[in-house]
Amino acid sequence: MDYLKYETYLITSDEINQLVKLPIGKYYQISHVFNVLFTKQNKIINQES
């Protein structure tokens, strides 16, 4: 996705930091499924409740 100019974020259940940016070229080997978000730079909008 980096080739297409997208950034990758891990979506967590942490209420304080729900999106964690994943570094380019970093691989994670885990035993469970997780969700990610792909977005172009400056496209993330902060929403307040």
N, C-alpha and C positions, 0 to 999 in steps of 0.2 A: 504494500500500500504506500510505502514511502516513495516509490517510483512515481506514483500518481499524485504526490504532494499531500498525502493524508497523514495526520498524526494519529497514534493509537493510544487509547486510554483504557485502563482496567476499571470496570465498574464494581465498586465495593459496597458492602452494607454499612460501612462506617459513616455515621451521620455528619461528621465534621469534614471528612475528605472523601467524597463519594467517587471522584474521578482521580485516578493516579496515572500520570503520563508514563507510558512504557518507552524506554530508550530504543533507538533504532539498532537493529542487529542483536538485541538481547533475547534469548530464548528461555522459556520457562518450562520445566518438566515437572508436572504435578499429577496427582492421582484423581483429581476431580475437575468438573466442568466449571468454567468461569465465563463471564460476559465481557465483551470489549465494545468500545465505541470508536468508530473511524470518523474523523472530521477534518476539514481543511482548516488551516491556520486562521485564527480570528473569527471562527464561526460558532464558538461556544458562547451561549448566552446565559448569564447568571439569572436565576429566577428566585425571587424572595416570596415566602409564603405570607 
